[in-house]
Amino acid sequence: MRHGEVHHVQLALLLAAVVVVSDQVPDPALSLANERTSIERTYELTKYLEHQLREIKDTYLSYLGPPFSDPDFSPARPNTTALSLPSAATRLDLWRGLENRARLAQNHRAYSVLLEAVKELARATLCPYLQSSLLHFSAGLDGLLGSISGLMTTLGYALPPQYYGLQPAGGAAPNPEPLPRHSYSPPGGRERERQKSREAERAAERERGPHRDFASGPKSQPDGDPAALSPELSPGGRQGERGAQRE
């Protein structure tokens, strides 16, 4: 009997160990479902941000005003080799040839740079509507970076180094110097302001017209000249006239 009891105890311990190990080993079907969900969520968020970016472009061009808001405006192409900015252009065959890890890491880096640029632009503008749109877009970019990081973690990839660089160490990272601020003027607003200014100047000139003779009289002379303030005390004043009459 004792031998049978020992056998049953060993069998029970073995079954318990199998249950524990099976709980720790991830289910391939569950892992595949998580990957699919993460990929779909990242893709949908990317398409939403692409649609939102088109709306922000029109608002930003209206904020800049002419000539940037002109339909036929063609900006000059800067010398990209002299700029320390990452290029968004890449050959399609090279991009397709990259492994998933490298492609996700490059996407994470590109969206990280874009997020910092959008935050700078939001801090630099005084247009409330544009600033609200940029901050909303920044929140979407931040969520997209989180989705890419989650997808890389789900696939078992190490997060890119710039991910850790974005995390503040020992406190919040200091904000960079903001860009120069610009006042917002709707399209055509500056020309209307100039027209109003010219009309106000012409109205002021018409009001000053009848008073020009008074402005050039004795009262317009400097305060330090007593003869100008009191013509009676001047050599050619009333005393001079009385002397001429006695003669």
Backbone hydrogen bonds in HBPLUS format (Angstrom, degrees):
<---DONOR---> <-ACCEPTOR-->    atom                        ^
c    i                          cat <-CA-CA->   ^        H-A-AA   ^      H-
h    n   atom  resd res      DA  || num        DHA   H-A  angle D-A-AA Bond
n    s   type  num  typ     dist DA aas  dist angle  dist       angle   num
A0005-GLU N   A0001-MET O   2.91 MM   4  6.21 154.9  1.97 151.9 159.1     1
A0006-VAL N   A0002-ARG O   2.94 MM   4  6.20 160.4  1.98 151.4 155.9     2
A0007-HIS N   A0003-HIS O   3.06 MM   4  6.27 151.8  2.14 140.9 148.7     3
A0008-HIS N   A0004-GLY O   2.97 MM   4  6.24 155.2  2.03 147.2 153.5     4
A0009-VAL N   A0005-GLU O   2.95 MM   4  6.21 155.9  2.01 150.0 156.7     5
A0010-GLN N   A0006-VAL O   2.97 MM   4  6.19 162.0  2.00 150.6 154.9     6
A0011-LEU N   A0007-HIS O   2.99 MM   4  6.19 156.4  2.05 145.5 152.3     7
A0012-ALA N   A0008-HIS O   2.92 MM   4  6.14 152.5  2.00 145.1 152.6     8
A0013-LEU N   A0009-VAL O   2.98 MM   4  6.25 159.5  2.02 151.8 156.7     9
A0014-LEU N   A0010-GLN O   2.96 MM   4  6.17 154.5  2.03 146.6 153.7    10
A0015-LEU N   A0011-LEU O   3.00 MM   4  6.23 157.5  2.05 147.5 153.0    11
A0016-ALA N   A0012-ALA O   2.97 MM   4  6.20 154.6  2.04 146.0 153.4    12
A0017-ALA N   A0013-LEU O   2.96 MM   4  6.20 152.9  2.03 145.9 152.8    13
A0018-VAL N   A0014-LEU O   3.00 MM   4  6.26 152.4  2.08 145.1 152.6    14
A0019-VAL N   A0015-LEU O   2.99 MM   4  6.26 154.1  2.06 147.3 153.8    15
A0020-VAL N   A0016-ALA O   3.06 MM   4  6.34 158.4  2.11 148.0 153.2    16
A0021-VAL N   A0017-ALA O   2.99 MM   4  6.18 164.5  2.01 150.6 154.6    17
A0022-SER N   A0018-VAL O   2.93 MM   4  6.05 156.2  1.99 146.0 152.8    18
A0023-ASP N   A0019-VAL O   3.06 MM   4  6.26 141.6  2.21 141.5 151.2    19
A0024-GLN N   A0020-VAL O   3.21 MM   4  6.50 142.0  2.37 142.0 151.6    20
A0024-GLN N   A0021-VAL O   3.15 MM   3  5.17 125.5  2.46  94.9 108.5    21
A0025-VAL N   A0021-VAL O   3.07 MM   4  6.30 144.4  2.20 150.0 159.0    22
A0031-SER N   A0027-ASP O   2.91 MM   4  6.15 162.2  1.94 160.4 165.7    23
A0032-LEU N   A0028-PRO O   2.94 MM   4  6.07 156.4  1.99 145.6 151.9    24
A0033-ALA N   A0029-ALA O   3.01 MM   4  6.23 150.1  2.11 141.8 149.9    25
A0034-ASN N   A0030-LEU O   3.00 MM   4  6.27 153.9  2.07 147.7 154.3    26
A0035-GLU N   A0031-SER O   3.00 MM   4  6.26 156.6  2.06 147.3 153.6    27
A0036-ARG N   A0032-LEU O   2.98 MM   4  6.17 159.5  2.03 146.5 151.9    28
A0037-THR N   A0033-ALA O   2.95 MM   4  6.15 162.5  1.98 148.6 153.3    29
A0038-SER N   A0034-ASN O   2.94 MM   4  6.08 160.9  1.97 148.6 153.9    30
A0039-ILE N   A0035-GLU O   2.92 MM   4  6.09 158.0  1.97 150.2 156.1    31
A0040-GLU N   A0036-ARG O   2.96 MM   4  6.14 164.1  1.98 151.7 155.9    32
A0041-ARG N   A0037-THR O   2.97 MM   4  6.11 160.9  2.01 148.5 153.9    33
A0042-THR N   A0038-SER O   3.02 MM   4  6.14 157.5  2.07 143.8 149.9    34
A0043-TYR N   A0039-ILE O   2.96 MM   4  6.13 158.3  2.01 149.4 155.4    35
A0044-GLU N   A0040-GLU O   2.95 MM   4  6.12 166.0  1.97 152.1 155.6    36
A0045-LEU N   A0041-ARG O   3.07 MM   4  6.18 158.6  2.12 144.5 150.3    37
A0046-THR N   A0042-THR O   3.01 MM   4  6.18 148.4  2.11 141.5 150.2    38
A0047-LYS N   A0043-TYR O   3.02 MM   4  6.33 158.6  2.07 153.7 158.3    39
A0048-TYR N   A0044-GLU O   3.02 MM   4  6.22 153.5  2.09 145.4 152.9    40
A0049-LEU N   A0045-LEU O   3.01 MM   4  6.20 159.0  2.06 146.2 151.3    41
A0050-GLU N   A0046-THR O   2.99 MM   4  6.20 146.6  2.10 142.5 152.1    42
A0051-HIS N   A0047-LYS O   3.09 MM   4  6.36 154.0  2.16 145.0 150.5    43
A0052-GLN N   A0048-TYR O   2.95 MM   4  6.22 157.2  2.01 148.2 155.1    44
A0053-LEU N   A0049-LEU O   2.87 MM   4  5.96 145.0  1.99 143.0 151.8    45
A0056-ILE N   A0052-GLN O   3.07 MM   4  6.39 156.4  2.13 149.2 156.0    46
A0057-LYS N   A0053-LEU O   3.01 MM   4  6.16 147.2  2.12 142.9 151.2    47
A0059-THR N   A0055-GLU O   3.25 MM   4  6.54 163.4  2.28 148.8 153.4    48
A0060-TYR N   A0056-ILE O   2.83 MM   4  5.97 157.8  1.88 153.4 159.6    49
A0061-LEU N   A0057-LYS O   2.97 MM   4  6.16 157.1  2.02 150.8 156.4    50
A0062-SER N   A0058-ASP O   3.08 MM   4  6.26 156.6  2.14 145.5 151.6    51
A0063-TYR N   A0059-THR O   3.01 MM   4  6.21 143.1  2.15 138.5 149.1    52
A0064-LEU N   A0060-TYR O   2.98 MM   4  6.31 146.1  2.10 144.7 153.0    53
A0065-GLY N   A0061-LEU O   3.03 MM   4  6.24 148.9  2.13 144.4 152.6    54
A0068-PHE N   A0065-GLY O   3.02 MM   3  5.88 113.6  2.48 138.3 139.2    55
A0069-SER N   A0065-GLY O   3.13 MM   4  5.27 144.5  2.26 111.0 118.3    56
A0070-ASP N   A0067-PRO O   3.19 MM   3  5.32 156.8  2.24 104.3 111.4    57
A0073-PHE N   A0070-ASP O   3.19 MM   3  5.29 164.8  2.22 112.9 113.8    58
A0082-ALA N   A0079-ASN O   3.04 MM   3  5.68 149.2  2.14 114.8 123.0    59
A0083-LEU N   A0080-THR O   3.26 MM   3  5.18 157.8  2.32  99.0 105.6    60
A0095-TRP N   A0091-ARG O   2.94 MM   4  6.21 154.7  2.00 150.0 157.9    61
A0096-ARG N   A0092-LEU O   2.93 MM   4  6.12 159.2  1.97 149.3 154.3    62
A0097-GLY N   A0093-ASP O   3.06 MM   4  6.14 136.3  2.25 133.1 144.6    63
A0098-LEU N   A0095-TRP O   3.26 MM   3  5.45 157.4  2.32 102.4 109.1    64
A0103-ARG N   A0099-GLU O   2.92 MM   4  6.15 164.2  1.95 160.0 165.1    65
A0104-LEU N   A0100-ASN O   2.92 MM   4  6.00 165.3  1.94 150.2 154.1    66
A0105-ALA N   A0101-ARG O   2.98 MM   4  6.11 154.3  2.05 143.9 151.6    67
A0106-GLN N   A0102-ALA O   2.98 MM   4  6.15 156.9  2.03 147.0 152.4    68
A0107-ASN N   A0103-ARG O   3.00 MM   4  6.20 155.9  2.06 146.1 153.1    69
A0108-HIS N   A0104-LEU O   2.91 MM   4  6.09 156.6  1.96 145.9 152.4    70
A0109-ARG N   A0105-ALA O   3.01 MM   4  6.25 154.3  2.08 144.0 150.6    71
A0110-ALA N   A0106-GLN O   2.94 MM   4  6.13 164.0  1.97 150.7 154.7    72
A0111-TYR N   A0107-ASN O   2.98 MM   4  6.14 169.7  1.99 155.4 157.8    73
A0112-SER N   A0108-HIS O   3.02 MM   4  6.06 140.1  2.18 137.7 148.5    74
A0113-VAL N   A0109-ARG O   3.10 MM   4  6.39 157.0  2.15 150.4 154.9    75
A0114-LEU N   A0110-ALA O   3.03 MM   4  6.29 159.8  2.07 147.3 153.3    76
A0115-LEU N   A0111-TYR O   2.91 MM   4  5.98 150.8  2.00 138.6 146.1    77
A0116-GLU N   A0112-SER O   3.20 MM   4  6.49 160.3  2.24 147.9 151.4    78
A0117-ALA N   A0113-VAL O   3.10 MM   4  6.35 156.5  2.16 148.2 154.9    79
A0118-VAL N   A0114-LEU O   2.95 MM   4  6.15 159.4  1.99 152.8 157.8    80
A0119-LYS N   A0115-LEU O   3.02 MM   4  6.21 156.4  2.08 148.2 154.6    81
A0120-GLU N   A0116-GLU O   3.05 MM   4  6.25 155.7  2.11 144.4 150.6    82
A0121-LEU N   A0117-ALA O   3.01 MM   4  6.25 157.5  2.06 146.5 152.7    83
A0122-ALA N   A0118-VAL O   2.92 MM   4  6.14 151.4  2.01 146.0 153.7    84
A0123-ARG N   A0119-LYS O   3.02 MM   4  6.28 150.2  2.11 145.7 153.2    85
A0124-ALA N   A0120-GLU O   3.05 MM   4  6.21 131.2  2.29 139.5 152.7    86
A0124-ALA N   A0121-LEU O   3.21 MM   3  5.04 131.9  2.46  90.7 103.7    87
A0131-GLN N   A0127-CYS O   2.88 MM   4  5.99 162.6  1.91 159.1 164.9    88
A0132-SER N   A0128-PRO O   2.90 MM   4  6.07 157.2  1.95 148.8 154.5    89
A0133-SER N   A0129-TYR O   3.02 MM   4  6.26 156.4  2.08 146.6 152.9    90
A0134-LEU N   A0130-LEU O   2.91 MM   4  6.14 157.7  1.96 150.8 156.9    91
A0135-LEU N   A0131-GLN O   2.95 MM   4  6.14 158.4  2.00 148.7 154.4    92
A0136-HIS N   A0132-SER O   2.99 MM   4  6.15 153.6  2.06 143.6 151.0    93
A0137-PHE N   A0133-SER O   2.92 MM   4  6.12 151.4  2.01 142.7 151.0    94
A0138-SER N   A0134-LEU O   2.82 MM   4  6.07 146.6  1.93 142.9 152.6    95
A0139-ALA N   A0135-LEU O   3.00 MM   4  6.29 152.0  2.08 143.7 150.2    96
A0140-GLY N   A0136-HIS O   3.11 MM   4  6.44 149.9  2.21 141.0 149.0    97
A0141-LEU N   A0137-PHE O   2.91 MM   4  6.23 153.5  1.98 148.3 155.6    98
A0142-ASP N   A0138-SER O   2.87 MM   4  6.12 155.9  1.93 149.4 156.1    99
A0143-GLY N   A0139-ALA O   2.99 MM   4  6.25 151.7  2.08 141.6 149.0   100
A0144-LEU N   A0140-GLY O   2.87 MM   4  6.16 146.9  1.98 143.2 153.0   101
A0145-LEU N   A0141-LEU O   2.91 MM   4  6.21 156.6  1.97 151.4 156.7   102
A0146-GLY N   A0142-ASP O   3.06 MM   4  6.33 150.4  2.15 140.6 148.9   103
A0147-SER N   A0143-GLY O   2.92 MM   4  6.22 145.7  2.04 142.2 151.7   104
A0148-ILE N   A0144-LEU O   2.91 MM   4  6.22 158.1  1.96 152.1 157.4   105
A0149-SER N   A0145-LEU O   2.92 MM   4  6.11 160.6  1.96 146.9 152.5   106
A0150-GLY N   A0146-GLY O   2.86 MM   4  6.03 154.6  1.93 142.1 149.6   107
A0151-LEU N   A0147-SER O   2.85 MM   4  6.07 151.4  1.94 145.4 153.3   108
A0152-MET N   A0148-ILE O   2.94 MM   4  6.20 157.4  1.99 149.1 154.9   109
A0153-THR N   A0149-SER O   2.95 MM   4  6.19 153.8  2.01 145.8 153.3   110
A0154-THR N   A0150-GLY O   2.87 MM   4  6.08 154.1  1.94 144.6 151.9   111
A0155-LEU N   A0151-LEU O   2.97 MM   4  6.19 151.2  2.05 146.0 153.3   112
A0157-TYR N   A0152-MET O   2.72 MM   5  4.98 155.6  1.78 160.9 155.3   113
A0156-GLY N   A0153-THR O   3.07 MM   3  4.98 150.1  2.16  97.2 106.4   114
A0163-TYR N   A0160-PRO O   3.05 MM   3  5.56 149.9  2.15 112.1 121.0   115
A0164-TYR N   A0161-PRO O   3.09 MM   3  5.60 127.1  2.38 110.7 121.6   116
A0165-GLY N   A0161-PRO O   3.20 MM   4  6.54 142.9  2.35 140.3 151.1   117
A0166-LEU N   A0162-GLN O   3.10 MM   4  6.26 132.8  2.33 138.1 147.0   118
A0167-GLN N   A0164-TYR O   3.24 MM   3  5.25 144.0  2.38  96.2 106.1   119
A0189-GLY N   A0186-PRO O   2.91 MM   3  5.24 160.3  1.95 135.7 137.5   120
A0192-ARG N   A0188-GLY O   3.22 MM   4  6.44 156.6  2.27 145.9 152.2   121
A0193-GLU N   A0189-GLY O   2.98 MM   4  6.21 149.3  2.07 144.5 153.1   122
A0194-ARG N   A0190-ARG O   2.99 MM   4  6.30 154.2  2.06 145.8 152.2   123
A0195-GLN N   A0191-GLU O   3.01 MM   4  6.26 157.3  2.06 147.6 153.5   124
A0196-LYS N   A0192-ARG O   2.96 MM   4  6.19 159.2  2.00 148.4 153.5   125
A0197-SER N   A0193-GLU O   2.97 MM   4  6.16 151.4  2.05 144.3 152.4   126
A0198-ARG N   A0194-ARG O   2.95 MM   4  6.26 156.2  2.00 150.3 156.2   127
A0199-GLU N   A0195-GLN O   2.99 MM   4  6.24 159.6  2.03 149.6 155.1   128
A0200-ALA N   A0196-LYS O   2.95 MM   4  6.13 154.1  2.02 145.3 152.3   129
A0201-GLU N   A0197-SER O   3.03 MM   4  6.28 151.7  2.11 145.4 152.7   130
A0202-ARG N   A0198-ARG O   3.02 MM   4  6.31 159.2  2.07 150.4 155.5   131
A0203-ALA N   A0199-GLU O   2.99 MM   4  6.19 155.7  2.05 146.8 153.5   132
A0204-ALA N   A0200-ALA O   2.98 MM   4  6.19 153.0  2.06 143.8 151.0   133
A0205-GLU N   A0201-GLU O   2.98 MM   4  6.26 150.4  2.07 146.0 154.0   134
A0206-ARG N   A0202-ARG O   3.02 MM   4  6.31 153.3  2.10 146.3 153.0   135
A0207-GLU N   A0203-ALA O   3.07 MM   4  6.35 151.7  2.16 145.0 152.3   136
A0208-ARG N   A0204-ALA O   3.03 MM   4  6.26 146.0  2.15 142.6 151.7   137
A0209-GLY N   A0205-GLU O   3.06 MM   4  6.12 119.9  2.44 138.0 152.3   138
A0209-GLY N   A0206-ARG O   3.33 MM   3  5.14 145.5  2.45  92.6 102.3   139
A0211-HIS N   A0208-ARG O   3.29 MM   3  5.54 142.0  2.45 108.0 118.5   140
A0212-ARG N   A0209-GLY O   3.33 MM   3  5.73 161.8  2.37 122.9 121.4   141
A0215-ALA N   A0211-HIS O   3.11 MM   4  6.29 148.0  2.22 143.7 152.8   142
A0216-SER N   A0212-ARG O   3.17 MM   4  6.46 134.5  2.39 139.9 150.6   143
A0217-GLY N   A0214-PHE O   3.25 MM   3  5.15 166.0  2.27 103.2 107.3   144
A0220-SER N   A0217-GLY O   3.14 MM   3  5.77 158.1  2.19 115.3 121.7   145
A0221-GLN N   A0218-PRO O   3.04 MM   3  5.55 168.6  2.06 119.1 121.4   146
A0225-ASP N   A0222-PRO O   3.43 MM   3  5.95 172.1  2.43 116.1 117.6   147
A0228-ALA N   A0225-ASP O   3.16 MM   3  5.45 128.2  2.44 102.4 114.9   148
A0229-LEU N   A0225-ASP O   3.28 MM   4  6.62 146.1  2.40 143.5 152.9   149
A0230-SER N   A0226-PRO O   2.84 MM   4  5.97 151.9  1.92 153.1 159.9   150
A0233-LEU N   A0230-SER O   3.20 MM   3  5.86 151.5  2.29 118.8 124.4   151
A0234-SER N   A0231-PRO O   3.31 MM   3  5.20 155.1  2.37  99.0 106.4   152
A0237-GLY N   A0234-SER O   2.86 MM   3  4.98 156.8  1.91 120.6 119.5   153
A0241-GLU N   A0237-GLY O   3.25 MM   4  6.58 147.9  2.36 141.0 150.0   154
A0242-ARG N   A0238-ARG O   2.93 MM   4  6.25 155.2  2.00 152.5 158.1   155
A0243-GLY N   A0239-GLN O   3.11 MM   4  6.35 160.5  2.15 149.8 154.4   156
A0244-ALA N   A0240-GLY O   3.15 MM   4  6.31 151.3  2.23 141.1 148.6   157
A0245-GLN N   A0241-GLU O   3.06 MM   4  6.35 143.9  2.20 142.5 152.3   158
A0246-ARG N   A0242-ARG O   3.08 MM   4  6.43 153.3  2.16 151.6 157.4   159
A0247-GLU N   A0243-GLY O   3.19 MM   4  6.39 156.2  2.24 145.4 151.4   160
